[in-house]
Amino acid sequence: MADNFLVVIPADPKAALPDTSPALREALAALTGTREARVKDYGKLQFIDCGENFESIACPICEAAVSTDQWRAWMDTDWHGEDGFHLHRHTTTCCGADISLNELDYRWPQGFARWFVSARNDGRGPLTSSEVARLEVVVGLPLKAIAQMY
């Protein structure tokens, strides 16, 4: 049986973990009805994936598919070992857009962050936009929701 988690990361990948993170953890736990919420602070930029929910990657400008080979090459370029990821600018082959890996259209959502808050999801479905908006009020930052399955 797969493990499912609801994760929130800051919309700004460089945002530091706010002092309100315990309140965000508690709010996410309340939304999901679990006591298994946690905060993880990497202190450096990491890729926060959706696990087995991954479907595709597309250009945010023209919506053309980005091949996983191209994406992996960009990931390799942006990975700096102990320093984490650096979000360099890349030129898409479809329309010549100048983008970072964080700007790509990931289906299901994924992104880059220095920290995340997660809670076990026992079949309730992804966070709704109104739930994310309530969490944003708690933390005082724009957030991005990710539904992970492993």
C-alpha positions as CSV (number, residue, x, y, z in Angstrom):
1,M,0.0,0.0,0.0
2,A,1.3,3.4,-0.9
3,D,2.1,6.2,1.6
4,N,0.5,9.5,0.7
5,F,1.5,12.9,2.1
6,L,0.2,16.4,1.7
7,V,3.1,18.9,1.5
8,V,3.3,22.7,1.4
9,I,6.3,24.6,0.3
10,P,6.8,28.4,-0.1
11,A,6.0,29.7,-3.5
12,D,9.3,31.5,-3.4
13,P,11.9,28.8,-3.4
14,K,14.4,30.9,-1.5
15,A,12.1,31.8,1.4
16,A,13.5,31.0,4.8
17,L,11.6,28.9,7.3
18,P,9.3,31.4,9.1
19,D,8.9,31.6,12.9
20,T,5.3,30.6,12.3
21,S,6.2,27.1,11.1
22,P,4.9,25.3,14.3
23,A,1.5,27.0,13.7
24,L,1.6,25.9,10.0
25,R,2.4,22.3,11.1
26,E,-0.5,22.4,13.5
27,A,-2.9,23.9,10.9
28,L,-1.9,21.3,8.3
29,A,-2.4,18.5,10.9
30,A,-5.8,19.8,11.7
31,L,-6.8,20.0,8.0
32,T,-5.7,16.4,7.4
33,G,-6.9,15.0,10.6
34,T,-3.6,13.5,11.6
35,R,-1.0,14.0,14.3
36,E,1.8,13.0,11.8
37,A,2.6,16.5,10.5
38,R,6.2,17.5,10.5
39,V,8.5,20.4,9.5
40,K,11.7,19.7,7.5
41,D,14.2,22.5,7.2
42,Y,17.1,21.6,4.8
43,G,18.8,25.0,5.0
44,K,19.6,24.7,1.3
45,L,17.5,24.5,-1.9
46,Q,16.1,21.0,-2.5
47,F,13.7,19.5,-5.1
48,I,10.4,18.6,-3.4
49,D,8.8,15.9,-5.7
50,C,5.4,14.3,-5.9
51,G,6.8,10.8,-6.0
52,E,4.7,8.3,-8.0
53,N,2.1,11.0,-8.8
54,F,4.6,12.4,-11.4
55,E,2.9,12.5,-14.9
56,S,4.7,15.1,-17.1
57,I,6.7,18.4,-17.4
58,A,5.7,21.2,-19.7
59,C,7.0,24.6,-20.8
60,P,5.2,27.3,-18.8
61,I,5.0,29.6,-21.9
62,C,3.9,27.4,-24.8
63,E,2.8,24.3,-22.9
64,A,5.0,22.0,-25.0
65,A,6.2,18.9,-23.3
66,V,9.7,19.0,-21.8
67,S,11.5,15.7,-22.2
68,T,12.6,13.9,-19.0
69,D,16.1,13.7,-20.6
70,Q,16.2,17.5,-21.0
71,W,14.9,18.0,-17.5
72,R,17.5,15.6,-16.0
73,A,20.3,17.5,-17.8
74,W,19.0,20.8,-16.3
75,M,18.7,19.2,-12.9
76,D,22.4,18.0,-13.2
77,T,23.5,21.5,-14.2
78,D,21.6,23.1,-11.2
79,W,22.7,20.6,-8.6
80,H,25.7,21.8,-6.6
81,G,26.1,18.9,-4.1
82,E,26.4,20.1,-0.5
83,D,25.1,23.6,-1.5
84,G,21.8,22.1,-2.9
85,F,20.2,23.4,-6.1
86,H,21.0,26.7,-7.7
87,L,18.1,27.7,-10.0
88,H,20.0,28.7,-13.2
89,R,18.1,30.0,-16.2
90,H,17.6,27.6,-19.1
91,T,16.4,28.1,-22.7
92,T,13.6,25.8,-23.7
93,T,13.9,24.0,-27.1
94,C,10.2,24.5,-27.9
95,C,9.8,28.3,-27.9
96,G,13.1,29.6,-26.6
97,A,11.7,30.7,-23.2
98,D,14.2,31.7,-20.5
99,I,13.0,29.7,-17.4
100,S,14.2,28.1,-14.2
101,L,13.4,24.5,-13.2
102,N,11.0,25.9,-10.6
103,E,8.9,27.7,-13.3
104,L,8.2,24.5,-15.3
105,D,4.7,23.2,-15.3
106,Y,4.9,19.9,-13.3
107,R,1.9,17.6,-13.4
108,W,1.4,16.8,-10.5
109,P,2.9,19.9,-8.8
110,Q,6.5,19.8,-7.6
111,G,8.9,22.5,-6.8
112,F,12.0,23.7,-5.1
113,A,12.3,24.9,-1.5
114,R,14.6,25.1,1.5
115,W,11.9,23.7,3.8
116,F,8.5,22.0,3.8
117,V,5.7,21.0,6.1
118,S,4.0,17.7,5.5
119,A,1.2,15.5,6.9
120,R,0.1,12.0,6.2
121,N,-2.8,11.8,3.8
122,D,-5.1,8.9,4.4
123,G,-7.3,9.2,1.4
124,R,-8.7,12.7,1.7
125,G,-7.4,14.0,-1.6
126,P,-5.1,17.0,-2.4
127,L,-5.4,20.3,-0.5
128,T,-7.9,22.6,-2.1
129,S,-7.1,26.2,-3.1
130,S,-9.2,27.5,-0.1
131,E,-7.2,25.2,2.3
132,V,-3.9,26.5,0.9
133,A,-5.2,30.1,1.3
134,R,-6.0,29.4,5.0
135,L,-2.5,28.0,5.5
136,E,-1.0,31.0,3.8
137,V,-2.7,33.2,6.4
138,V,-1.2,31.1,9.2
139,V,2.4,31.3,7.8
140,G,2.2,34.8,6.2
141,L,3.7,33.6,2.8
142,P,2.3,32.3,-0.5
143,L,2.5,28.5,-0.5
144,K,2.4,25.7,-3.1
145,A,0.7,22.4,-2.4
146,I,2.2,19.1,-3.4
147,A,0.5,15.7,-3.1
148,Q,3.2,13.0,-2.7
149,M,2.7,9.2,-3.1
150,Y,5.5,6.7,-2.4
